[in-house]
């Protein structure tokens, strides 16, 4: 893995301030990013499912509205 010297120096400084090794700092950062990406992907899938359900609900509501407005219903 290649990391620019400037970023690596900042990582080393932050790791030292947190009393951990640079390796542990990077490992935790990678795990946190992996979890964030997974959470974001779950959120996107849920939002898409919600949009699909919303569209279907609107369609069903229109059908009920048509039935309620029908004179022979």
C-alpha positions in Angstrom: 0.0 0.0 0.0 1.4 3.4 -0.9 0.6 6.4 1.2 1.9 9.9 0.5 4.6 11.0 3.0 2.5 14.0 4.2 -0.5 11.8 5.0 1.6 9.1 6.6 3.2 11.8 8.9 -0.3 13.0 9.9 -1.4 9.4 10.6 1.7 8.8 12.7 1.0 12.0 14.7 -2.7 11.2 15.3 -1.8 7.6 16.2 0.8 8.8 18.7 -1.8 11.2 20.2 -4.2 8.3 20.6 -1.4 6.1 22.2 -1.6 3.4 19.4 0.7 2.2 16.7 0.4 3.6 13.2 -0.6 0.1 12.1 -3.4 -0.1 14.6 -4.6 3.3 13.6 -4.7 2.4 9.9 -6.3 -1.0 10.7 -9.1 0.8 12.6 -9.5 3.4 9.9 -9.9 0.6 7.3 -12.5 -1.3 9.4 -14.4 1.9 10.1 -14.5 2.8 6.4 -15.6 -0.8 5.5 -18.5 -0.6 8.0 -19.5 2.9 6.8 -19.6 1.7 3.2 -21.7 -1.3 4.1 -24.1 0.9 6.1 -24.4 3.3 3.2 -25.1 0.5 0.8 -27.8 -0.9 3.2 -29.4 2.5 3.5 -29.5 2.9 -0.3 -31.1 -0.5 -0.8 -33.7 0.3 1.9 -34.4 3.6 0.2 -34.9 2.0 -3.1 -37.2 -0.7 -1.6 -39.2 2.1 0.1 -39.6 3.9 -3.2 -40.9 0.8 -4.8 -43.3 0.1 -2.0 -44.5 3.8 -2.1 -45.2 3.5 -5.8 -47.2 0.3 -5.3 -49.1 1.9 -2.4 -50.0 4.9 -4.5 -51.2 2.6 -7.3 -53.4 0.6 -4.8 -54.7 3.9 -3.3 -55.8 5.1 -6.7 -57.6 1.8 -7.3 -59.5 2.2 -4.0 -60.3 5.8 -4.8 -61.7 4.7 -8.2 -63.9 2.1 -6.4 -65.1 4.6 -3.7 -66.0 7.1 -6.4 -67.9 4.6 -8.5 -71.7 5.0 -8.2 -72.4 1.3 -8.1 -69.7 0.4 -5.6 
